[in-house]
Amino acid sequence: MKVATNFITEINGCKIWIRREDEFGEGIKGNKYRKLKYNILKAKTNNSKGIITFGGAFSNHLFATALAGKINGIKTFGIVRGDEWSYKVKENPTLTNCIDNGMKLLYVSRKIYKQKSSSKFWSLIDFSPKDLYIIPEGGTNELAIRGTSEMLQEEDGIYDSLCCPVGTGGTIAGLIKSSNSNQKVIGYSSLNNQELKNEVNNLVKDNNWDLIDNYTFGGYAKTKPELISFINNFKEKYSIQLDPIYSGKMLFGIFDKIKRGKWIWGKNILAFHTGGLQSIEGFNLRQSQKGLTCISI
């Protein structure tokens, strides 16, 4: 199945296209489908009794894993950062959707969650992952990168730069691996993580990429009025829904750099809309509770 590409606009001589990964996938959309594709196959090959993974309370990855498990008939377990969500789950559409898709959620304190990579983590939460297939937070591992490397199409050599949002680095790593040596891959960080560049370097050896970290709007799932305005105006003008965590920040950053004459990576730009639209419902709920502007849907 070929993914659609929409020409958006030309600004100061720079032409911008969007690859509609948000419309691609089998139930699960976008880069989450790409990341989970080979992991699901591996879990089946291993005859695993289920899949267990990690995420915050509004994690697109948790939701996608729950849905993938339901579609493929595999039990899923989610370790949720923040034990307070155990009694606030009905206030969270993402967690509610995870449960509705059959995922068993285990809520842990932020202090314990930080130790998820340690050998003693499982004893701390009194849970054994025996016979379960473990996927890391955000879904990034070698099999995920194999999946995201398939995002590029044969004719994509015409683009000077390839842009994508960055959370855990799996999507940008796949694009770096499959891009041409004369292309630049530009990642827009969606969270404040000083180690993110090093983490991507650990995933790939090529150096034809840059990481932009000044459009996080305060951090993961954080936002400002100008971002919400941009997302709503973008939808009205181009009929494309953006999310406030990933693709919205990336497109804002691309437009801003071009308009300020700071774009240095070629005139033909392909931006990857990686999905994550399920997060808008929960985001709008929090915005309305605070009396703030919501995202138009």
N, C-alpha and C positions, 0 to 999 in steps of 0.2 A: 504493500500500500504506500503510495507516494504522498508525502505531506505537502499541503498547500503552502505557497509562498505569496504574500501580498506586498505589492509595492505601496509604500505609504506616502512619502513626500520627498521633495528635494529642498534642502536648506543650505544656503551659501555654497552651492555647487556639490554638496554631499547628497547622494541618493540613499534612501533608507528602505530596506525591505524587511518584512517580518516572516519568519518561518513559524507556521501555526502548529507547533507541537502541542498546544493546548487542545487541539481538535483530534490529536492522534492517540490511538491506543484502544485496547479492548476493555472497556469499562474504566480502567485506570488510565488517566490521561497524562500527556507530557513526559517530562524527564523521569517522573516516578514510574511510569510504565517501562521506560528504557532501563532504569536501574534495577527493577524487580524481575524483568524478563528472564535473565539467565540464573538469577538466584532462586526463583521458583522452580525452574527446571532442575537445578542442583538439589534442592530440597526433596523433590520427587525422586530423583535418582538415588539419593541417600536413604530413601524410605523413612525420612524423618517423621516423627510423630506430630510435628508442628513447627511453627516459625515463631521466634521471639525477637523483639527489637525494642528500640528506645526512642523517646521523643518528648518534647514539651507538650503542654496541654492543647496547643493549637497546631500541632504538627501535621503537615500534609503527608509526611512519610508514614506516620501511624495510620492515618485514614486509608492511604493507598495500600498498605500492607494488609489491613483488615479486609478491604474489598478484594484484593488479590487472593487472599485465603478463602473467602467465600466463593469466588468464581472457580477456584481450583480445588475446592473441597479439602483444604488444609486448615487445621486449627491454628489460630494466631494468638499471641500473647504480647502485650505492650507494657513496657516499664515506663511509667509517666513521671516526669520531673515535677515534684511538688505534691506532698501528701495531702495538702488542703483540698485538692480536687476530688478526693474521695467523697466529700460531702457537698461538693458544688458541681458535680458532673452534669446535672440537669440544666445548668446555666451555660453549658459549653456544647455547641452544635457538633464540633469535631469529635469530642469524646463520645457524645451520644451516637453519632454515626458509626464510630468504631464498634461500640457495643451492639448496635443494630446489625452490623455485619459479622457478628460472632466473635469479636476479639475480647479476650479476657484481659482486663486492665489491672496492673499492680501499681499502686501509688507509693512513691518513696520520697523522703525528704530531699531537699536540694543538697544537703551535706552528704548524704549517702549516695545520691545520684552521681556526684562528682567522682566517686570511687568506682564507677561502673567498669573501668578497665583493669581494676586490681583483682588479684586472685581471691580475695576475701569478700568481694561484693555479694556473691550469691548467698553466703552464710549470713551476711548482714540483713538481707531481705527474706531469709528463710525460704528460699525457693531454689530448686535444682533444675538447670537447663538440660539435664540428661536426655538424650535422644531428640532434642530440639535443634533446629537449624538457626543459628544466631546471625542476625543481620545488624550491623552497627547503626548508630544514630545517623539519620539522614540517608542511609542506604548505600553509602560509598564504600566499595571494595573493588577488587579486580574484576569481578563479574559485572558489577554495575558499570564500570568504565568500558568494558566490552560492549555493553548495551548502548551507552551514550555515544560511543564512537560511531555508531550507525546513524547518527542524526544528520551527518553530511550526505549530500547526494552527488552523483557523478558530475553534474554540471555546475557545482558550486565553486569551481575554480575561478569564476568571473568576479568573485567578491574579494576586495582587498582586506576587509576585516570581518571577523566573526565575533559577535557579542552575546554574552549570556550572563544571567544572574549567578552568583556563587554563594552557596551555603556551606557545604562540607567539601566541595571541590570535585565531586564525581563528574559533574556535567562538563566543566571546563577541561578536565583531564581528558575526557573522551574526545572533545573537539580538538584539543592540542594534538592528540595522537593521530587523528584522521585528517588534519588540515595539511595544506601544501606548505612547503618551506617559505614561499613568498607571501603567505598570508599571516596576518596578525590576529591572535585570539585575545579578545578583551573581556575580562571578567569584572562584573560589578558586584562587590561584596554587599550582602544584605544584612550583615551583622558586624558588630565591633569585635574583631578577633585579630589581635596583633600577630598571631602565629599562622594565620591562614595562608600567607604566601609560602611559608616553609612547608606547610601541610601539602600544598599543591606540588611543590618541588619534590616532595617525597613520593608523589604519585607518577610524575612524568620527568623525563630527562631533557626534553626539548626546551628551548628558550625563546620561542616565537610567541610570547604572550606577556600581557601586562595585567595587573590587578588594580582596579580603581576602588578606593575605600572611603571616598569623601561624599558618597551619596547613600549612607546608611540611615540618615534621618534620625540618628540617636541610638540605633541598634536593631536587633532582630524584632520584628513585629512592631517597631516604633515608627511613628510617622509625624508629619507636620501638615498644616493646612495647605501649603503650596503643593504637596504631593497629591493630596486628595483632589484638589482642584485640577491638577494636571491629568489625573486618571479619568475624572469625569469629563473633562474637555476632550480628551483623547477618544473616549468612547463615542461622544456626540459627533466628533468630526470624522472618525475613521471606522466606526461601528465595530470596534474591537474592545472587549472587556480585558482590563488589566487588573492584576491583584496588587495589594499594597505592600507585600513582603518581598517579592522577587522581581517580576517583570515590570511592575510599575516604577520601581526605583531605577532599574536598568534603562528604560526608555527615557525617563526624566533626565538621567545622567547623559545619555547620548545627545538628546536635544540641547541640553544646557551647554555642553562642551562645544558643540557645533556653533550655536548662536553666539558664544563668547569668543569664537575664533581659536579655541584650544584643542580642536580635533586634529590629530597628527597621524592617523592610521589609514589614510587612503580615502578615496571619494565614494567607493561602492561598499555599503555597509549592510551586512545581514545580521539581524538581531533575532535571537531564538526566544520565542514566548514559551516558557517551560511549564505553563499550567498553574496549578495551585489555586484555582478559582474557588474551591470549596471553602477556603479560609475567609472569604468575604462575609459570609453569613455571621460568623462569630465576631469578626472585626466590626461589622455594622452594629451588632448587639452592644458591644462595649462602647462604641461611639455614641449611640443613642442614649445609653445610660448616663453618659457624661454630658449630654446635650450638645454634642459636636456633629459636624457635617458627616454624613454617611456617603458611601460609594454607591453610585447609581448602578442598578442591575436590571 
